[in-house]
């Protein structure tokens, strides 16, 4: 990492892009400050439906539900790497927006 700082720089570029896009769309991402960006859905069932539809669309996220979080704070855990391309991230944003609107999360 010290010899190739461009990887860390690109990771944070990707993270800032995704955080900004999610906030602009109206997703609740809390106060995250890491490459792990939560999408706070709240409702247990809606979180699982969102997760399943994302998975079927080719987007991998991890659902986090009670007892790991309070019952009304269920979320989708998204995470990003330096190797993600802008095209991949744009596709994820597009899919998240479509499903988020469909389910009334945004």
LUMVOLO-299646 format. One line per 2 residues: number of its first residue (from 1); their letters; for each residue x, y, z of N, C-alpha, C. Coordinates in Angstrom, 2 decimals, decimal comma, padded with zeros to 5 digits. Layout:
N
NUM> A> X/Y/Z/X/Y/Z/X/Y/Z; ...
//
This chain:
106
1> XX> 000,82/-001,19/000,00/000,00/000,00/000,00/000,87/001,25/000,00; 001,99/001,22/000,72/002,86/002,39/000,75/003,53/002,62/-000,59
3> XX> 003,87/001,54/-001,29/004,56/001,66/-002,57/003,62/001,96/-003,73; 002,34/001,67/-003,55/001,36/001,88/-004,61/000,12/002,59/-004,05
5> XX> 000,27/003,86/-003,64/-000,84/004,58/-003,02/-002,03/004,84/-003,95; -001,82/004,65/-005,24/-002,92/004,89/-006,19/-004,10/003,96/-005,93
7> XX> -003,84/002,79/-005,37/-004,93/001,87/-005,07/-005,83/002,43/-003,97; -005,22/002,94/-002,93/-005,98/003,54/-001,83/-006,73/004,79/-002,34
9> XX> -006,07/005,59/-003,15/-006,71/006,79/-003,70/-007,92/006,42/-004,56; -007,78/005,38/-005,37/-008,89/004,97/-006,23/-010,03/004,38/-005,40
11> XX> -009,69/003,65/-004,35/-010,73/003,13/-003,45/-011,56/004,27/-002,91; -010,92/005,31/-002,38/-011,67/006,43/-001,78/-012,43/007,23/-002,82
13> XX> -011,95/007,27/-004,04/-012,70/007,90/-005,13/-014,01/007,12/-005,35; -013,89/005,81/-005,39/-015,08/004,97/-005,57/-016,06/005,12/-004,41
15> XX> -015,54/005,13/-003,19/-016,39/005,26/-002,01/-017,13/006,59/-002,02; -016,42/007,68/-002,30/-017,06/009,00/-002,35/-018,14/009,04/-003,42
17> XX> -017,87/008,42/-004,56/-018,86/008,39/-005,65/-020,14/007,68/-005,19; -019,99/006,54/-004,55/-021,15/005,77/-004,15/-021,91/006,45/-003,01
19> XX> -021,19/006,97/-002,04/-021,86/007,68/-000,94/-022,67/008,85/-001,48; -022,07/009,62/-002,37/-022,74/010,77/-002,94/-023,97/010,36/-003,75
21> XX> -023,81/009,33/-004,57/-024,94/008,87/-005,39/-026,09/008,39/-004,52; -025,78/007,62/-003,49/-026,83/007,11/-002,61/-027,55/008,25/-001,88
23> XX> -026,78/009,20/-001,39/-027,41/010,35/-000,71/-028,28/011,14/-001,68; -027,76/011,38/-002,88/-028,52/012,14/-003,88/-029,83/011,44/-004,26
25> XX> -029,82/010,12/-004,27/-031,03/009,36/-004,60/-032,02/009,34/-003,44; -031,54/009,64/-002,24/-032,42/009,64/-001,09/-032,29/008,44/-000,17
27> XX> -031,27/007,61/-000,40/-031,04/006,48/000,50/-030,47/006,98/001,82; -030,83/006,31/002,89/-030,27/006,59/004,21/-029,01/005,75/004,35
29> XX> -027,84/006,39/004,36/-026,59/005,66/004,52/-025,94/005,98/005,87; -026,67/006,65/006,72/-026,12/006,98/008,03/-024,90/007,87/007,92
31> XX> -024,01/007,74/008,87/-022,81/008,57/008,90/-021,55/007,80/008,52; -021,69/006,84/007,64/-020,56/005,98/007,28/-019,34/006,77/006,83
33> XX> -018,19/006,27/007,20/-016,92/006,88/006,82/-015,94/005,81/006,35; -016,48/004,74/005,77/-015,61/003,63/005,36/-016,07/003,10/004,01
35> XX> -015,28/002,18/003,42/-015,68/001,55/002,17/-016,90/000,63/002,32; -017,37/000,46/003,54/-018,60/-000,29/003,79/-019,71/000,76/003,94
37> XX> -020,62/000,77/002,98/-021,68/001,77/002,96/-023,02/001,08/003,21; -023,64/001,38/004,36/-024,93/000,75/004,64/-026,06/001,45/003,89
39> XX> -027,01/000,66/003,47/-028,27/001,20/002,95/-029,31/000,82/004,00; -029,71/001,78/004,82/-030,62/001,50/005,91/-032,04/001,44/005,36
41> XX> -032,63/000,26/005,45/-033,98/000,02/004,93/-035,00/000,11/006,06; -034,63/-000,44/007,21/-035,52/-000,42/008,37/-036,30/-001,71/008,52
43> XX> -037,26/-001,93/007,66/-038,16/-003,07/007,74/-037,45/-004,38/007,37; -037,64/-005,40/008,20/-037,02/-006,71/008,00/-037,37/-007,32/006,64
45> XX> -038,66/-007,45/006,36/-039,08/-008,11/005,13/-038,65/-007,32/003,89; -038,78/-006,01/003,95/-038,39/-005,18/002,81/-036,87/-005,30/002,56
47> XX> -036,11/-005,42/003,63/-034,66/-005,58/003,49/-034,35/-006,88/002,75; -035,03/-007,95/003,12/-034,77/-009,24/002,46/-035,24/-009,25/001,01
49> XX> -036,37/-008,60/000,73/-036,84/-008,51/-000,66/-035,85/-007,69/-001,49; -035,38/-006,57/-000,93/-034,40/-005,73/-001,62/-033,14/-006,54/-001,91
51> XX> -032,64/-007,25/-000,90/-031,45/-008,07/-001,06/-031,64/-009,10/-002,17; -032,78/-009,78/-002,16/-033,04/-010,83/-003,16/-033,10/-010,24/-004,57
53> XX> -033,77/-009,11/-004,72/-033,88/-008,50/-006,05/-032,52/-008,00/-006,54; -031,72/-007,47/-005,63/-030,37/-007,06/-006,02/-029,56/-008,27/-006,47
55> XX> -029,61/-009,35/-005,71/-028,89/-010,57/-006,04/-029,29/-011,08/-007,42; -030,59/-011,10/-007,68/-031,09/-011,57/-008,97/-030,66/-010,65/-010,12
57> XX> -030,37/-009,38/-009,80/-029,91/-008,42/-010,81/-028,38/-008,42/-010,93; -027,71/-009,28/-010,13/-026,26/-009,38/-010,23/-025,48/-008,49/-009,29
59> XX> -026,15/-007,94/-008,28/-025,48/-007,06/-007,32/-025,41/-007,79/-005,98; -024,19/-007,99/-005,48/-024,01/-008,69/-004,21/-023,90/-007,71/-003,06
61> XX> -024,80/-007,83/-002,11/-024,78/-007,08/-000,86/-025,10/-008,08/000,25; -024,89/-007,68/001,48/-025,19/-008,54/002,61/-026,32/-007,93/003,42
63> XX> -027,42/-008,69/003,64/-028,47/-008,15/004,50/-028,05/-008,29/005,96; -028,28/-007,24/006,73/-027,99/-007,24/008,16/-029,30/-006,99/008,88
65> XX> -029,73/-007,98/009,66/-031,03/-007,91/010,34/-030,87/-008,20/011,83; -031,95/-008,00/012,58/-031,97/-008,26/014,01/-031,64/-009,73/014,25
67> XX> -030,83/-010,06/015,22/-030,39/-009,27/016,36/-029,08/-008,52/016,14; -028,50/-008,57/014,92/-027,25/-007,85/014,67/-027,44/-006,34/014,73
69> XX> -028,65/-005,89/014,41/-029,04/-004,48/014,50/-030,41/-004,44/015,15; -030,83/-003,27/015,66/-032,19/-003,18/016,20/-033,22/-003,55/015,13
71> XX> -034,38/-004,09/015,54/-035,39/-004,56/014,58/-035,80/-003,53/013,52; -035,78/-002,26/013,85/-036,20/-001,23/012,89/-035,03/-000,61/012,12
73> XX> -033,85/-001,22/012,21/-032,66/-000,69/011,55/-032,02/-001,70/010,60; -032,81/-002,61/010,04/-032,28/-003,58/009,09/-031,65/-002,84/007,91
75> XX> -030,58/-003,39/007,39/-029,85/-002,69/006,33/-029,21/-003,65/005,36; -028,76/-003,08/004,27/-027,97/-003,80/003,28/-026,55/-003,27/003,39
77> XX> -025,61/-004,18/003,55/-024,20/-003,79/003,67/-023,57/-003,87/002,29; -023,20/-002,71/001,76/-022,51/-002,66/000,47/-021,04/-002,36/000,76
79> XX> -020,16/-002,83/-000,09/-018,73/-002,53/000,10/-018,06/-002,38/-001,25; -017,01/-001,61/-001,24/-016,36/-001,22/-002,49/-014,86/-001,46/-002,45
81> XX> -014,29/-001,66/-003,64/-012,87/-001,94/-003,78/-012,27/-000,96/-004,79; -010,96/-000,86/-004,74/-010,24/-000,02/-005,70/-010,39/-000,55/-007,12
83> XX> -010,65/-001,83/-007,25/-010,72/-002,44/-008,58/-012,07/-002,31/-009,26; -013,08/-001,78/-008,55/-014,37/-001,54/-009,20/-014,20/-000,43/-010,25
85> XX> -014,80/-000,64/-011,41/-014,73/000,37/-012,48/-015,91/001,33/-012,36; -015,78/002,48/-013,01/-016,90/003,43/-013,03/-018,13/002,80/-013,66
87> XX> -017,94/001,99/-014,68/-019,07/001,34/-015,35/-019,79/000,39/-014,39; -019,02/-000,37/-013,62/-019,64/-001,27/-012,64/-020,41/-000,48/-011,59
89> XX> -019,80/000,58/-011,08/-020,46/001,38/-010,05/-021,71/002,06/-010,60; -021,64/002,56/-011,82/-022,82/003,19/-012,44/-023,96/002,18/-012,58
91> XX> -023,63/000,97/-012,94/-024,66/-000,08/-013,06/-025,29/-000,37/-011,71; -024,48/-000,45/-010,67/-025,01/-000,69/-009,32/-025,94/000,46/-008,92
93> XX> -025,53/001,68/-009,18/-026,37/002,85/-008,84/-027,71/002,75/-009,57; -027,67/002,42/-010,84/-028,90/002,30/-011,64/-029,83/001,22/-011,07
95> XX> -029,28/000,08/-010,73/-030,08/-001,02/-010,19/-030,62/-000,66/-008,82; -029,78/-000,08/-007,97/-030,22/000,32/-006,63/-031,37/001,32/-006,72
97> XX> -031,25/002,28/-007,63/-032,31/003,27/-007,78/-033,62/002,61/-008,22; -033,55/001,75/-009,21/-034,75/001,08/-009,73/-035,45/000,28/-008,63
99> XX> -034,70/-000,54/-007,93/-035,31/-001,40/-006,90/-035,71/-000,57/-005,68; -034,89/000,41/-005,32/-035,22/001,27/-004,19/-036,53/002,02/-004,38
101> XX> -036,76/002,49/-005,61/-038,02/003,17/-005,91/-039,18/002,19/-005,92; -038,96/001,03/-006,53/-040,00/000,01/-006,60/-040,49/-000,40/-005,21
103> XX> -039,57/-000,51/-004,26/-039,92/-000,97/-002,92/-040,28/000,17/-001,97; -040,18/001,41/-002,46/-040,53/002,56/-001,62/-039,48/002,89/-000,57
105> XX> -038,25/002,46/-000,82/-037,15/002,79/000,09/-036,67/004,21/-000,19; -036,78/004,63/-001,44/-036,47/006,02/-001,81/-037,66/006,59/-002,57
//
